[in-house]
């Protein structure tokens, strides 16, 4: 039995979708108002003989479907992305819901670990004020320093109260070099002065995605420095707004995403929505305020366990309220 979810403005429109996708032999399992206010949601199924049963097939298929659907709803994953993940997970042959979701996440998102040494291009951390860019820059430098590699941190955020003192304290503790820049031209010179064997990370000034001048300035920083843009975005935000933020920063040049402050949130829908909507590669998760161990790499299996942590035998590898509470608690 293949299960699919259909959402439309009205019941007749939803039924028409069912007939178009599954045919007249479809079985309606449930009809309800969409919890996100998008009209009517129908769950329908189609009996068919399959050589390899999917995760939603067989006696336990409906339970697996409901469990995964409820988890995505708990995390406030937007309907469009949730449906894509459910469809991809349902097409996986056998296995557990956690591994089916991991396979779906691998299809829909891109992942890479934080750098462990010098990179071909500097990393420029951009994002809204208060997202944790300075601390994230220090965490990235720390991962390089503990492996015996050299690092330089360039700050553009010298005007913030206490900002220079904070970044100075970080670099002194890490044994990293610190350089300052005021604008795109001075940033270009600062980057050019960095030794080739240094990991270089740039801590940019916080910029509102709704401030056109600030976003154009951010794009100038990226262009003149030759850096790779990494969006630093606080987790737990509204998923739709997080997606809008991410798209705006991607248009300015962001290519990667580090989600921060996940030790203070229970839901991951904003992180998934931002990465998917803006096609950003998920580079890491900030799971603790500590500089030495507060930035963790993440892969599809780890992320799936954050969303579905309670499966027997699963021990989540990242600690946050999203893990500790689990879906539906």
N, C-alpha and C positions, 0 to 999 in steps of 0.2 A: 504494500500500500504506500503510495506517494502522497505526502501531505504538503499542501501549499497554502499560503495566506494571501488573501486579496483584500484590498482597501479601496473604497470608492465613496463618492459623495452620498450615494443612496443605495438602498438594497437592490433595486433592479439593475443598477449599473454594476454593482459587485457581482451579481448573479451572471450578468452578461460576460464579465471577465472570466468567471469560472467556466462557462460553456466554451468560450473561445480558447482557453488554455488547456482545459482537461476534457472537454467534450460532454455529451449528454449523459455519460455513464458516471460522472463525478458524484461523490457522496458528500453531502454537506454535514460537517461534524459540529460546527458551532457558528452562531451569528451573534455579534455583539457590537455595541458602539465602540469606535476606536478610542482608546484611553487618551490619545494625544489630540482628540478633537478633530480628526480628519475624516469623519463620516462613519461608515460602517465597515467592520472587519469580519470577513468570513474565512473560516478554516475549512478547506475541502480536501478530499482524498480521491485517489483513483486506484482501483485494484488492477494490478498488472503483474505478470510473471517476470521476475528478474533473475538473471544468472547470478548476480552478486547483490544480496540485500543491502540497502542503505541503512544509515543509522536510524532513520525514522520508519523503517519497515519492520514487520514482524510483531510479536506480542508486546514488546517493550517500546515500539516505535512512537506511540502517542505520548507515553511518559517522557521519552527523550525529547520529543518535539516541544512539549509543554515546559519542560525544565529549562531548555535552552531559550525558548521564547520569553519565559518569565524573567530569566536572568538578564537578557538584553533589555527588556522593558524596565527592570529595576535600575539598571545602569543608565537609563535614559538615552539609549542609542537611537538616533533618529530612524523613522520608519523605513526610509529608502535604504539606508545602510543595513538596518536590521533584516530586511527582506533579502538583501543580497547575501548576507552571512547565513541566514537560515537556508536559502536555496543551495548555496555552496556546501554547507554542512550536510544537508540532506542527500547530496549527490556522492558523499563519501561512502565507501563500502565498509560496512561494519565498524568495529572499533567502539570507543567510548564517546560520549558527548564532548568531553574535554578535548580529545584528539580530533574529533570532527570539527569542532569550533577552531582549533589550532590550524587545521588545514584551510578552513575558510578564511581565517585572518591572514594566512600566508598568501592567499590568492588576492585579497582585497587591499592589503597594506604592504608597505616595504619596511624592512628592518636592517639596521646595521649597528654594531657596537661602538661605544665611544673610542676615540683613538688612544692607542697605547704608546705612541711615540710621535716624532715629527711627521707632519702631513705635507702633501704636495702644495696645498694652498692653506693660508691661515683660516681660522674659523672666526667669523664675526657673529657675536651673539646679539640678536635684536629681539624686540618684543615690547609689550606695554610696560609702563612703570610699575615697579613692585613685584614683577614676576620672578625675581631671583637671579638675574643675569650675572651680577658680580659674584655671588656665591657659586653659581654654576661654572663660571670661568675658573674659579679657584679649584673646584672639584675636578674639572677636566685637567688642569695643570697638575693636580695632585696625583692623578692616575698615571701621568707620564713620569713624574718625579720619583714615585715609589719604584719604578722600573729602571731607575738610574739614568734616565734621559733628561735633557735640559729643556727648560720652558721659559717663554717670555710672555708676559701679560701686558697688553696695551690697553690703556683706559681712555675713553673719550668722555667719561662721566665725571669730570673733575669739578663740575659746578654744584653737584648735589651736596647738601650738608653732611659732612662726615664721610663722603664717598671716597675721597682720596686717602683718608686715614684708614678706612676699611680695607681698600685694595692694597695699600702699603703693608698693612699687618698681615694680610694673606700671603703676599709674595715673600715677605721676610721669613714667615714661618715655613714656607715651602722651599726656600732657597732658589726662588725663581727671579728672573729679571723683570723690572717694571719700566715701562715707557709710557709717556703721556702724549696725547694728540688733542687738538682743538677743533679740527675741521678735516675735510677730505684730503686736502693737500698735505697737511702735517701728518695725517695718518699714513698716506702713501710713503712719506719719508721715513716714518717710524718703522713701517713694515720692511722697507728696503734695507734698513740698518740692522735688522735681526739676522743672526748667523743662520746658515742653512741647516745646521744640526739642531736647531731649537724648534720645539712645538710652539706655535704662536697662536694665541687666542686673544680676541679683541672684545672688550667689554664696552658696548655701545650705550648711548644715552637712550633711556626709555622713550618710546614714540607711540602716541595714540594712533591706531589704524584709521581714525577718522580725521586726522590732521594731515592734509595733503602736503603741506610744506615739509613737515617732519618726515613723511614717508619718502618724499623726493630726496631729502637729505640722506636718508638711510640708503637709498638706491645709489647715491653718489659715493658714499663710503664703500659700498661693495664694489662698485665699478673701478674706482681709483686704487683701492687696496688689492684688488684681485682676490679677495677673500671669498670663502664659501659661507653663505648665510645660514645661520642656525636659529630658528625661532625658539625662544624660551617662553613657554606659556604655562601659567598655573593651572593645575588640574582641578576638576570639580566645578568648572564654569558651566554655564548654560550651553548645551551642545550646539544649538543653532548659532549662538553668538560666537562660540569658540570657532566654529567653521568659518564664519564671516571674518573674524580676526585673522585666521590662518590664511585665507584666500588673499586678504589685503597684504599681508607680509610676504606671501609667495609672489605676488605681483611686483613687490619691491625687490625680490631676489632671494628670499628664503628657500632653501632646498631640504633642510633637515628640521627635525622637531625634537626638543627635549621638554618633557612635561615635568613640572616641579610641584613641590608641596603635596605630594600624594600621601604623606603621613597625616594630612589634615582633611582628607576627603574620603567619601565612601563610594562615589560613583565615577565611572571611567568613560561615560558616554561622550563627554567633552573632548577627551583625548582622542578617542577613536574618530569622532566626527571631524576634528581639526585635521588629523593626519590624512583621512580619506578625502575630504572635500578639497584640500589644497594639494593633494598628491605629494605630501612631505614624507620623507623617510624617517621613521621613528628611531632616534639615536640613543635614547636612554630615558630613565625615569628617576626623578629626584624623590627619594623615599625617606630621607632623614636630613636634619640640618647639619650633621657633621660633615666636615670637608673631606676627611679621609675615606669615608665609606658611604656617603649619602647619595651617590650617583650610581645607578645600577644599569647594566645592559639589559635588554629585553628582546626575547624572540617570540615567535607565535605561540609556542607551548607555554612559556611563562605568562604571557598575556592572557591566554585562555584560562590558565589556572587562577589568575586574578579575578576573572569574570565568573568562573565556575570552580571555586576552591574546595567545595565540600565533598567532591567525589572520593569514594573510598580509595585510600592509598595515595591520594594527592597531598603533597605538602607544599604549599605555596612558597616560592623562593624569594618573594619580595614582601616586606612587611609594611602594611598600611591598613587603615580602617576598611578600605575596599576589600582587602583580603580577610581581615579579622571578622568582619560582619557577614560577608557572603551575600549572595543574591537572596532577596526576600526576607532578610532579617531586620 
